[in-house]
């Protein structure tokens, strides 16, 4: 089981206590479990969420986020929205819109430069410099913290990370 991202752990306190959390492209559910343990109800979305078991407070939505259908969550619905290691630009505005007033967006994924370090290498899945900043600001969020850097752990990668809140 993968450990919770240190970035997500560091800024998890920005999510109001007990508020609903959306884990986009949840994969195996490492952040889903972390927020459930913190007492948040969680909606976990992935095209294959089979690794998640029925748990009180957990809603699983199995859907392909890249098939062109509308994003499956309503705007201003979640106290916290978490995304890691995932980028599909057509739904970025919808993801940001899901953050409710007083809520937080915690996002961390690969950036340009990662093609020299490992996968993904496809530019469609690598953020351009400042792209997360632009998406958050365009969506009306206030940036609390942002990084665009190369990391060594858990493996060498170029990443962008943002923690932002909706006033």
C-alpha positions as CSV (number, residue, x, y, z in Angstrom):
1,X,0.0,0.0,0.0
2,X,1.4,3.4,-0.9
3,X,1.9,5.9,1.8
4,X,-0.2,9.1,1.9
5,X,1.5,11.9,0.1
6,X,3.5,14.2,2.5
7,X,2.0,17.2,0.6
8,X,-1.6,16.0,1.2
9,X,-0.8,15.2,4.8
10,X,0.8,18.6,5.4
11,X,-2.2,20.5,4.1
12,X,-5.1,18.1,5.1
13,X,-5.9,20.5,8.0
14,X,-7.1,23.1,5.5
15,X,-10.2,20.8,4.9
16,X,-12.8,21.8,7.4
17,X,-13.4,19.2,10.1
18,X,-16.0,16.6,9.2
19,X,-16.5,18.1,5.7
20,X,-17.0,15.9,2.7
21,X,-13.9,15.1,0.6
22,X,-13.7,14.2,-3.1
23,X,-10.7,12.0,-4.0
24,X,-10.4,12.3,-7.8
25,X,-8.7,9.4,-9.6
26,X,-8.4,7.7,-6.2
27,X,-6.5,4.6,-7.5
28,X,-5.9,2.3,-4.6
29,X,-7.5,4.7,-2.1
30,X,-4.5,5.9,0.0
31,X,-5.9,9.4,0.4
32,X,-9.5,8.1,0.6
33,X,-8.5,6.0,3.7
34,X,-6.5,8.9,5.2
35,X,-9.4,11.3,5.1
36,X,-11.9,8.6,6.3
37,X,-9.5,8.1,9.3
38,X,-9.6,11.9,9.9
39,X,-13.4,11.7,10.2
40,X,-14.4,13.0,6.7
41,X,-17.0,11.3,4.5
42,X,-15.3,10.7,1.2
43,X,-16.5,10.3,-2.4
44,X,-13.8,8.3,-4.3
45,X,-13.8,8.5,-8.1
46,X,-11.9,6.2,-10.4
47,X,-12.6,4.1,-13.5
48,X,-11.5,1.1,-11.4
49,X,-12.1,1.5,-7.7
50,X,-12.2,-2.2,-7.0
51,X,-9.5,-1.9,-4.4
52,X,-11.9,0.0,-2.1
53,X,-14.1,-1.9,0.2
54,X,-17.5,-0.9,1.6
55,X,-16.8,1.4,4.5
56,X,-19.1,3.7,6.5
57,X,-18.7,7.3,5.1
58,X,-17.4,6.1,1.7
59,X,-19.1,6.6,-1.6
60,X,-17.5,5.1,-4.6
61,X,-18.1,6.4,-8.1
62,X,-16.7,4.2,-10.9
63,X,-16.5,6.2,-14.0
64,X,-14.1,7.0,-16.8
65,X,-13.3,10.7,-16.2
66,X,-11.8,10.9,-19.7
67,X,-14.8,9.7,-21.8
68,X,-16.2,13.2,-22.6
69,X,-19.2,13.0,-20.2
70,X,-19.8,15.8,-17.7
71,X,-17.8,15.6,-14.5
72,X,-19.9,13.5,-12.1
73,X,-19.9,15.9,-9.1
74,X,-21.7,19.2,-8.6
75,X,-19.9,22.5,-8.1
76,X,-19.3,23.8,-4.5
77,X,-20.1,20.4,-3.0
78,X,-16.9,19.4,-1.2
79,X,-15.0,20.8,1.8
80,X,-11.9,19.2,0.3
81,X,-10.9,18.0,-3.2
82,X,-7.8,15.8,-3.5
83,X,-6.0,14.9,-6.7
84,X,-2.6,13.2,-6.9
85,X,-0.7,11.8,-9.9
86,X,-3.5,12.6,-12.3
87,X,-4.1,15.1,-15.0
88,X,-6.9,15.4,-17.5
89,X,-7.1,19.0,-18.6
90,X,-10.7,19.0,-19.9
91,X,-12.0,18.4,-16.4
92,X,-9.6,20.7,-14.4
93,X,-12.2,23.6,-14.2
94,X,-14.9,21.2,-13.0
95,X,-12.5,19.8,-10.3
96,X,-11.7,23.3,-9.0
97,X,-15.4,24.2,-9.1
98,X,-16.2,21.3,-6.7
99,X,-14.5,23.1,-3.9
100,X,-17.1,24.6,-1.6
101,X,-16.8,28.0,0.1
102,X,-14.3,27.6,3.0
103,X,-13.0,24.4,1.4
104,X,-9.6,23.4,0.0
105,X,-8.0,22.0,-3.1
106,X,-5.0,19.8,-2.6
107,X,-3.4,18.8,-5.9
108,X,-0.1,17.2,-6.7
109,X,0.9,15.7,-10.1
110,X,3.7,15.5,-12.7
111,X,5.1,18.6,-14.5
112,X,7.2,19.3,-17.5
113,X,10.7,18.0,-17.0
114,X,9.4,14.6,-15.8
115,X,9.9,13.2,-19.3
116,X,13.6,13.1,-18.5
117,X,13.1,11.3,-15.2
118,X,10.5,8.6,-15.9
119,X,6.8,8.1,-16.6
120,X,4.6,9.9,-17.6
121,X,6.5,11.3,-20.5
122,X,3.6,12.3,-22.7
123,X,3.2,16.2,-22.5
124,X,-0.6,15.7,-22.3
125,X,0.0,14.5,-18.8
126,X,2.6,17.0,-17.7
127,X,1.7,20.4,-16.2
128,X,3.2,23.5,-17.9
129,X,5.1,25.9,-15.6
130,X,2.6,27.7,-13.4
131,X,-0.4,25.8,-14.8
132,X,-1.8,24.7,-11.4
133,X,-1.5,28.3,-10.2
134,X,-3.5,29.5,-13.2
135,X,-6.2,26.9,-12.8
136,X,-6.6,27.6,-9.1
137,X,-6.7,31.4,-9.5
138,X,-9.0,31.2,-12.6
139,X,-11.3,29.1,-10.4
140,X,-11.5,31.8,-7.7
141,X,-9.2,30.0,-5.2
142,X,-6.6,31.6,-2.9
143,X,-3.2,29.9,-3.1
144,X,-1.9,28.9,0.3
145,X,1.2,27.0,-1.0
146,X,2.6,26.0,-4.3
147,X,5.7,24.2,-5.5
148,X,7.1,23.4,-9.0
149,X,10.2,21.3,-8.5
150,X,12.1,18.1,-8.9
151,X,11.9,15.6,-6.1
152,X,13.9,12.4,-5.3
153,X,11.3,10.6,-3.2
154,X,9.3,8.4,-3.5
155,X,11.1,8.4,-6.9
156,X,12.8,11.0,-9.1
157,X,10.0,13.2,-10.6
158,X,9.2,16.7,-11.7
159,X,6.0,17.8,-9.9
160,X,3.7,20.7,-9.2
161,X,1.8,20.9,-6.0
162,X,-0.8,23.3,-4.8
163,X,-2.9,23.9,-1.7
164,X,-5.6,26.5,-2.2
165,X,-8.8,27.5,-0.5
166,X,-12.1,29.0,-1.6
167,X,-13.0,32.2,0.4
